[in-house]
């Protein structure tokens, strides 16, 4: 399914998922970094130099207009990560290191 444009200049929907046009960066991933680390658009640009400030601001504008849906997506991702973490036993090396204190 091809990407579908949005009213946001640098954001397209790829199978219904908002991404920064011309990249594989999902808007939710960029926003998660902003929320988790408190990064400004300039810091996001420093961390992702392949993104322009225009792309970053467009992604953030998309977020503010669709905050409930993207926050729900972040919550689902967090729950999935916790589920995977809990279902995986520590590797033998980790278990050995923990047993040695």
MMTF fields as JSON, N, C-alpha, C and O atoms, coordinates in Angstrom:
{
  "mmtfVersion": "1.0.0",
  "mmtfProducer": "UNKNOWN",
  "numBonds": 403,
  "numAtoms": 404,
  "numGroups": 101,
  "numChains": 1,
  "numModels": 1,
  "chainsPerModel": [1],
  "groupsPerChain": [101],
  "chainIdList": ["A"],
  "bondAtomList": [4, 2, 8, 6, 12, 10, 16, 14, 20, 18, 24, 22, 28, 26, 32, 30, 36, 34, 40, 38, 44, 42, 48, 46, 52, 50, 56, 54, 60, 58, 64, 62, 68, 66, 72, 70, 76, 74, 80, 78, 84, 82, 88, 86, 92, 90, 96, 94, 100, 98, 104, 102, 108, 106, 112, 110, 116, 114, 120, 118, 124, 122, 128, 126, 132, 130, 136, 134, 140, 138, 144, 142, 148, 146, 152, 150, 156, 154, 160, 158, 164, 162, 168, 166, 172, 170, 176, 174, 180, 178, 184, 182, 188, 186, 192, 190, 196, 194, 200, 198, 204, 202, 208, 206, 212, 210, 216, 214, 220, 218, 224, 222, 228, 226, 232, 230, 236, 234, 240, 238, 244, 242, 248, 246, 252, 250, 256, 254, 260, 258, 264, 262, 268, 266, 272, 270, 276, 274, 280, 278, 284, 282, 288, 286, 292, 290, 296, 294, 300, 298, 304, 302, 308, 306, 312, 310, 316, 314, 320, 318, 324, 322, 328, 326, 332, 330, 336, 334, 340, 338, 344, 342, 348, 346, 352, 350, 356, 354, 360, 358, 364, 362, 368, 366, 372, 370, 376, 374, 380, 378, 384, 382, 388, 386, 392, 390, 396, 394, 400, 398],
  "bondOrderList": [1, 1, 1, 1, 1, 1, 1, 1, 1, 1, 1, 1, 1, 1, 1, 1, 1, 1, 1, 1, 1, 1, 1, 1, 1, 1, 1, 1, 1, 1, 1, 1, 1, 1, 1, 1, 1, 1, 1, 1, 1, 1, 1, 1, 1, 1, 1, 1, 1, 1, 1, 1, 1, 1, 1, 1, 1, 1, 1, 1, 1, 1, 1, 1, 1, 1, 1, 1, 1, 1, 1, 1, 1, 1, 1, 1, 1, 1, 1, 1, 1, 1, 1, 1, 1, 1, 1, 1, 1, 1, 1, 1, 1, 1, 1, 1, 1, 1, 1, 1],
  "groupList": [{"groupName": "UNK", "atomNameList": ["N", "CA", "C", "O"], "elementList": ["N", "C", "C", "O"], "formalChargeList": [0, 0, 0, 0], "bondAtomList": [1, 0, 2, 1, 3, 2], "bondOrderList": [1, 1, 2], "singleLetterCode": "X", "chemCompType": "L-PEPTIDE LINKING"}],
  "groupTypeList": [0, 0, 0, 0, 0, 0, 0, 0, 0, 0, 0, 0, 0, 0, 0, 0, 0, 0, 0, 0, 0, 0, 0, 0, 0, 0, 0, 0, 0, 0, 0, 0, 0, 0, 0, 0, 0, 0, 0, 0, 0, 0, 0, 0, 0, 0, 0, 0, 0, 0, 0, 0, 0, 0, 0, 0, 0, 0, 0, 0, 0, 0, 0, 0, 0, 0, 0, 0, 0, 0, 0, 0, 0, 0, 0, 0, 0, 0, 0, 0, 0, 0, 0, 0, 0, 0, 0, 0, 0, 0, 0, 0, 0, 0, 0, 0, 0, 0, 0, 0, 0],
  "groupIdList": [1, 2, 3, 4, 5, 6, 7, 8, 9, 10, 11, 12, 13, 14, 15, 16, 17, 18, 19, 20, 21, 22, 23, 24, 25, 26, 27, 28, 29, 30, 31, 32, 33, 34, 35, 36, 37, 38, 39, 40, 41, 42, 43, 44, 45, 46, 47, 48, 49, 50, 51, 52, 53, 54, 55, 56, 57, 58, 59, 60, 61, 62, 63, 64, 65, 66, 67, 68, 69, 70, 71, 72, 73, 74, 75, 76, 77, 78, 79, 80, 81, 82, 83, 84, 85, 86, 87, 88, 89, 90, 91, 92, 93, 94, 95, 96, 97, 98, 99, 100, 101],
  "secStructList": [7, 7, 7, 3, 3, 7, 1, 1, 6, 6, 3, 3, 3, 3, 6, 6, 3, 3, 3, 3, 6, 6, 1, 7, 7, 5, 2, 2, 2, 2, 2, 2, 2, 2, 2, 2, 2, 7, 7, 7, 2, 2, 2, 2, 2, 2, 2, 6, 6, 6, 1, 7, 2, 2, 2, 2, 2, 2, 2, 2, 2, 2, 2, 2, 2, 1, 2, 2, 2, 2, 2, 2, 2, 2, 2, 2, 2, 2, 2, 2, 2, 2, 2, 2, 2, 2, 2, 1, 7, 7, 7, 2, 2, 2, 2, 2, 2, 2, 2, 6, 7],
  "xCoordList": [0.847, 0.0, 0.892, 1.747, 0.707, 1.559, 1.254, 0.196, 2.218, 2.047, 0.974, 0.819, 0.24, -0.822, -0.431, -0.03, -0.546, -0.204, -1.178, -2.292, -0.736, -1.577, -1.546, -0.887, -2.255, -2.2, -0.914, -0.673, -0.088, 1.198, 2.258, 2.407, 2.984, 3.896, 4.868, 5.143, 5.389, 6.429, 5.958, 6.783, 4.653, 4.129, 3.25, 2.375, 3.499, 2.665, 2.173, 2.756, 1.096, 0.58, 1.01, 0.703, 1.709, 2.155, 1.406, 1.711, 0.43, -0.456, -1.118, -1.298, -1.475, -2.15, -1.234, -1.7, 0.074, 1.046, 1.706, 2.286, 1.627, 2.261, 3.787, 4.341, 4.439, 5.901, 6.379, 5.631, 7.636, 8.247, 8.559, 9.268, 8.038, 8.174, 9.636, 10.5, 9.898, 11.246, 12.144, 13.331, 11.596, 12.377, 11.58, 10.474, 12.161, 11.43, 11.067, 10.589, 11.289, 11.03, 9.53, 8.876, 8.999, 7.599, 7.444, 8.296, 6.355, 6.086, 6.054, 6.578, 5.45, 5.335, 6.72, 6.903, 7.688, 9.033, 9.725, 10.4, 9.558, 10.146, 9.509, 10.199, 8.202, 7.487, 7.867, 8.007, 8.035, 8.433, 9.764, 9.952, 10.687, 11.972, 11.781, 12.411, 10.919, 10.663, 10.079, 10.491, 9.115, 8.46, 9.428, 9.519, 10.144, 11.017, 12.202, 12.569, 12.797, 14.027, 13.823, 14.733, 12.641, 12.387, 13.139, 13.417, 13.465, 14.262, 13.482, 12.299, 14.162, 13.618, 13.707, 14.375, 13.04, 13.203, 14.668, 15.098, 15.422, 16.833, 17.623, 18.495, 17.321, 18.005, 17.588, 18.418, 16.315, 15.871, 16.636, 17.016, 16.852, 17.617, 19.07, 19.65, 19.649, 21.019, 21.108, 22.066, 20.116, 20.102, 19.766, 20.166, 19.038, 18.625, 18.977, 18.086, 20.256, 20.666, 20.119, 20.169, 19.605, 19.022, 17.622, 17.055, 17.068, 15.776, 16.007, 16.896, 15.201, 15.279, 14.428, 13.563, 14.687, 13.85, 12.403, 11.48, 12.199, 10.843, 10.135, 8.959, 10.84, 10.252, 9.91, 8.848, 10.81, 10.595, 9.403, 8.55, 9.34, 8.221, 6.903, 5.868, 6.935, 5.732, 5.276, 4.079, 6.231, 5.903, 5.308, 4.346, 5.874, 5.349, 3.966, 3.107, 3.751, 2.421, 1.407, 0.287, 1.798, 0.926, 0.586, -0.567, 1.595, 1.372, 0.354, -0.591, 0.53, -0.373, -1.798, -2.744, -1.965, -3.309, -3.9, -5.106, -3.064, -3.51, -2.951, -2.634, -2.833, -2.16, -2.794, -2.072, -4.092, -4.747, -4.392, -4.063, -4.456, -4.153, -2.684, -2.368, -1.786, -0.361, 0.029, 0.892, -0.579, -0.295, -0.802, -0.176, -1.925, -2.426, -1.443, -1.175, -0.907, 0.095, 1.334, 1.865, 1.801, 2.969, 2.673, 3.538, 1.471, 1.079, 1.095, 1.58, 0.57, 0.589, 2.015, 2.325, 2.879, 4.281, 4.965, 5.746, 4.672, 5.25, 4.782, 5.581, 3.493, 2.96, 3.574, 3.887, 3.746, 4.357, 5.798, 6.219, 6.546, 7.938, 8.014, 8.884, 7.118, 7.092, 6.743, 7.32, 5.798, 5.386, 6.55, 6.791, 7.267, 8.425, 9.505, 10.111, 9.743, 10.761, 10.439, 11.327, 9.191, 8.79, 8.796, 9.007, 8.568, 8.501, 9.883, 10.017, 10.895, 12.255, 13.017, 13.104, 13.559, 14.412, 15.786, 16.18, 16.516, 17.861, 18.744, 18.561, 19.681, 20.62, 21.468, 21.577, 22.062, 22.916, 24.038, 24.4, 24.582, 25.647, 25.123, 25.768, 23.964, 23.392, 23.112, 23.401, 22.553, 22.247, 23.544, 23.573, 24.588, 25.866, 26.463, 26.953, 26.418, 26.957, 26.177, 26.767, 24.845, 24.016, 24.301, 24.27, 24.576, 24.835, 26.176, 26.381, 27.074, 28.376, 28.34, 29.315, 27.198, 27.053, 27.593, 27.552],
  "yCoordList": [-1.177, 0.0, 1.239, 1.381, 2.119, 3.315, 4.289, 4.244, 5.172, 6.205, 7.186, 7.473, 7.693, 8.656, 9.967, 9.991, 11.051, 12.36, 12.801, 12.287, 13.757, 14.358, 15.863, 16.357, 16.591, 18.054, 18.611, 19.817, 17.729, 18.119, 17.908, 16.809, 18.961, 18.947, 17.775, 17.236, 17.369, 16.341, 15.007, 14.143, 14.822, 13.6, 12.866, 13.458, 11.563, 10.696, 9.537, 9.221, 8.917, 7.726, 6.511, 6.407, 5.611, 4.372, 3.236, 2.882, 2.673, 1.667, 2.218, 1.498, 3.489, 4.128, 4.636, 5.233, 4.407, 4.829, 6.126, 6.162, 7.198, 8.453, 8.354, 8.018, 8.655, 8.656, 9.961, 10.653, 10.276, 11.459, 11.101, 10.132, 11.873, 11.613, 11.444, 12.22, 10.421, 10.178, 9.452, 9.271, 9.029, 8.325, 7.115, 6.852, 6.398, 5.323, 5.719, 4.887, 6.979, 7.474, 7.64, 8.437, 6.873, 7.005, 8.212, 8.482, 8.934, 10.1, 9.694, 10.416, 8.554, 8.11, 7.875, 8.117, 7.418, 7.194, 8.517, 8.637, 9.489, 10.81, 11.462, 12.049, 11.353, 11.928, 11.203, 11.839, 9.889, 9.132, 9.637, 9.721, 9.975, 10.526, 11.899, 12.213, 12.705, 14.028, 13.89, 14.591, 12.982, 12.795, 12.178, 12.652, 11.134, 10.406, 11.242, 11.204, 11.992, 12.723, 14.228, 14.939, 14.715, 16.148, 16.937, 18.124, 16.272, 16.92, 17.984, 17.819, 19.073, 20.15, 19.721, 18.735, 20.448, 20.144, 20.209, 19.422, 21.132, 21.25, 20.027, 19.547, 19.517, 18.316, 17.103, 16.242, 17.022, 15.936, 15.988, 14.955, 17.198, 17.365, 16.924, 16.289, 17.252, 16.834, 15.308, 14.723, 14.673, 13.217, 12.526, 11.382, 13.209, 12.664, 13.678, 14.326, 13.819, 14.864, 14.682, 15.617, 13.513, 13.285, 13.897, 13.966, 14.34, 15.027, 16.535, 17.028, 17.251, 18.711, 19.208, 18.491, 20.437, 21.016, 21.127, 20.999, 21.363, 21.408, 20.073, 20.032, 18.981, 17.649, 17.398, 16.862, 17.786, 17.572, 18.389, 17.87, 19.648, 20.487, 19.975, 20.041, 19.472, 18.915, 17.673, 17.483, 16.824, 15.632, 16.025, 15.409, 17.045, 17.494, 18.125, 17.955, 18.849, 19.415, 18.291, 18.364, 17.257, 16.104, 15.492, 15.151, 15.357, 14.793, 15.611, 15.049, 16.925, 17.746, 17.694, 17.85, 17.478, 17.376, 15.972, 15.792, 14.978, 13.589, 12.945, 11.755, 13.729, 13.289, 12.035, 11.123, 11.971, 10.823, 9.519, 8.53, 9.509, 8.293, 7.905, 6.727, 8.885, 8.574, 8.173, 7.313, 8.769, 8.362, 6.952, 6.19, 6.603, 5.231, 4.269, 3.193, 4.646, 3.828, 3.647, 2.54, 4.723, 4.622, 3.694, 2.922, 3.767, 2.899, 1.427, 0.571, 1.135, -0.236, -0.736, -1.885, 0.133, -0.245, -0.539, -1.485, 0.268, 0.068, -1.259, -2.011, -1.534, -2.8, -3.994, -5.007, -3.878, -4.961, -5.196, -6.34, -4.121, -4.246, -4.902, -5.74, -4.533, -5.142, -6.622, -7.445, -6.95, -8.351, -9.187, -10.29, -8.673, -9.386, -9.525, -10.588, -8.463, -8.481, -9.539, -10.271, -9.62, -10.579, -12.016, -12.947, -12.205, -13.559, -14.134, -15.341, -13.299, -13.767, -13.997, -13.117, -15.178, -15.457, -14.859, -14.682, -14.547, -13.996, -15.017, -16.227, -14.509, -15.394, -16.117, -15.648, -17.239, -17.944, -17.057, -17.168, -16.193, -15.294, -14.346, -14.159, -13.748, -12.824, -13.558, -13.04, -14.754, -15.523, -15.856, -15.79, -16.204, -16.528, -15.29, -15.377, -14.161, -12.921, -12.512, -12.084, -12.645, -12.291, -13.21, -12.773, -14.473, -15.421, -15.125, -15.49, -14.464, -14.12, -12.789, -12.394, -12.096, -10.842, -9.717, -8.578],
  "zCoordList": [0.0, 0.0, 0.0, 0.873, -0.947, -1.018, 0.108, 0.736, 0.342, 1.356, 0.916, -0.271, 1.89, 1.637, 2.293, 3.457, 1.552, 2.095, 3.172, 3.28, 3.959, 4.996, 4.792, 3.877, 5.642, 5.548, 6.151, 6.104, 6.718, 7.296, 6.224, 5.691, 5.916, 4.769, 4.757, 3.685, 5.878, 5.919, 6.484, 6.781, 6.637, 7.243, 6.241, 5.608, 6.109, 5.277, 6.14, 7.177, 5.691, 6.366, 5.555, 4.367, 6.189, 5.561, 6.249, 7.388, 5.555, 6.167, 7.424, 8.406, 7.389, 8.506, 9.599, 10.57, 9.456, 10.463, 9.998, 8.913, 10.806, 10.398, 10.496, 11.543, 9.382, 9.344, 8.722, 8.031, 8.983, 8.378, 6.928, 6.657, 6.021, 4.59, 4.183, 4.59, 3.377, 2.882, 3.86, 3.59, 5.002, 6.028, 6.504, 6.033, 7.437, 8.111, 9.534, 10.305, 9.889, 11.244, 11.459, 10.787, 12.41, 12.78, 13.682, 14.529, 13.496, 14.33, 15.802, 16.65, 16.115, 17.506, 18.114, 19.307, 17.34, 17.871, 18.194, 19.217, 17.332, 17.573, 18.8, 19.633, 18.898, 20.038, 21.327, 22.371, 21.27, 22.463, 22.995, 24.209, 22.108, 22.544, 23.183, 24.193, 22.597, 23.171, 24.57, 25.494, 24.723, 26.016, 27.029, 28.162, 26.634, 27.558, 28.025, 29.2, 27.109, 27.432, 27.575, 28.001, 27.225, 27.299, 26.238, 26.414, 25.138, 24.097, 23.35, 23.054, 23.053, 22.234, 20.771, 20.459, 19.866, 18.444, 18.006, 17.164, 18.567, 18.2, 18.652, 17.928, 19.855, 20.339, 19.517, 19.226, 19.137, 18.258, 16.931, 16.38, 16.436, 15.193, 15.393, 14.512, 16.532, 16.83, 16.876, 16.371, 17.478, 17.598, 16.28, 16.059, 15.411, 14.115, 13.021, 12.473, 12.702, 11.759, 10.344, 9.546, 10.023, 8.701, 8.596, 7.505, 9.725, 9.718, 9.742, 10.437, 8.981, 9.024, 10.195, 10.698, 10.616, 11.658, 11.191, 11.996, 9.895, 9.352, 9.508, 9.872, 9.238, 9.408, 10.876, 11.192, 11.755, 13.194, 13.683, 14.403, 13.302, 13.727, 13.146, 13.808, 11.926, 11.324, 12.083, 12.303, 12.485, 13.268, 14.616, 15.075, 15.248, 16.537, 16.388, 17.253, 15.297, 15.047, 14.842, 15.347, 14.106, 13.903, 15.262, 15.527, 16.115, 17.447, 18.23, 18.785, 18.282, 19.091, 18.572, 19.344, 17.271, 16.704, 16.844, 16.676, 17.151, 17.264, 18.537, 18.549, 19.594, 20.819, 21.421, 21.825, 21.49, 22.135, 21.43, 22.085, 20.118, 19.361, 19.494, 19.656, 19.427, 19.524, 20.941, 21.115, 21.946, 23.326, 23.584, 24.322, 22.983, 23.081, 22.419, 22.954, 21.264, 20.567, 21.446, 21.539, 22.094, 22.973, 24.155, 24.568, 24.691, 25.803, 25.373, 26.113, 24.188, 23.675, 23.485, 23.801, 22.968, 22.77, 24.105, 24.211, 25.114, 26.436, 27.042, 27.599, 26.928, 27.44, 26.712, 27.337, 25.4, 24.631, 25.085, 25.261, 25.272, 25.713, 27.091, 27.326, 28.001, 29.327, 29.249, 29.96, 28.385, 28.215, 27.695, 28.187, 26.71, 26.159, 27.223, 27.363, 27.964, 29.017, 30.067, 30.504, 30.467, 31.489, 30.976, 31.753, 29.687, 29.145, 28.839, 28.64, 28.8, 28.517, 29.806, 30.663, 29.929, 31.083, 30.822, 29.669, 31.888, 31.685, 30.969, 31.102, 30.229, 29.548, 30.598, 31.731, 30.237, 31.204, 31.748, 32.92, 30.92, 31.378, 32.446, 33.478, 32.211, 33.197, 34.501, 35.579, 34.411, 35.609, 36.384, 37.613, 35.661, 36.295, 36.982, 38.108, 36.309, 36.882, 38.129, 39.121, 38.079, 39.243, 40.421, 41.572, 40.145, 41.221, 41.913, 43.071, 41.192, 41.765, 42.497, 43.135, 42.4, 43.124, 42.361, 42.827]
}
